[in-house]
Amino acid sequence: MAILNFSDVLKKVGLDPQKVKLIRHALSDERFRECYKAGMAHEYTRHQKKEFSKGYDYWVTFISDGGTYARLHSCYCVNGSVPDTPDVCPAGLPDCESKEYRGENAFFDLQYVDILKEYEGKLLPFISEQKYNDAIKKIFKLAGVDRIVTILDPLTHNEIKRPIYEVASSHLARRTFIGNIYKKVKDPNLVSALSGHKEGSKAFRRYRDIDEEMKKDLVKLLD
């Protein structure tokens, strides 16, 4: 079958795409490559940040050796986690990964499920960040979003003016989304849940600008 969107595949096997976390491992990453060569890709996948699986019941892993395609590796049901203390580190895990077990993150209990078995090992489209940003620029231009913005030249550090479609990116789109919705809701926990940031994230605070309109609203609260 022709795959137009991976969410269609998930729905076909009875999974809710909103509850499935897609994970892309790259063989260009030294830590993953060493674990993969040792036959411990599964063990590598189990070691993640504590909040990594918040809101997700399943993980689907892909392995890429470059380009915009990746091979589907496995599908797992998530059954909880424990702190990544040294005593839970799997035996035989390469040193480059085992030294990261310090009790600061989590070691997840992953149960392999075979509902995507027919797709395992097959190449599926997986767009790179650069191509994603190129597509955003193209959409901005086609939509006529061409106002002039001021940016810093990365080489000279001087201010230069460019059409916004030349500098548009996923970062800009995400920041704009967060800023606009925060003006309406003003609840950082709700907005961060929509943006994918964990509660109290420093990155989220950097995204959220307090504009003049919001400052006026705060002053009105004192009247």
Buried (B, 14 or more C-beta within 10 A) or exposed (E): EEEEEBBEBBEEBEBEBEEBBBBEBEEEEEBBBBBBEBEBBBBBBBBBEBEBBEEEBBBBBBBBEEEBBBBBBBBBEBEEBEBBEEEBBBEEBBEEBBEBBEEEBBBBEBEEBEBBEEBEEEBBEBEEEEEEBBEBBEEBBEEEEEEEBEEEEEEEEEEEEEBBBEEBBEEBBBBEBBBEBBBEEEEBEEBBBEBEBBEEBEEBEEBBEEEEEBEEEEEEEEE
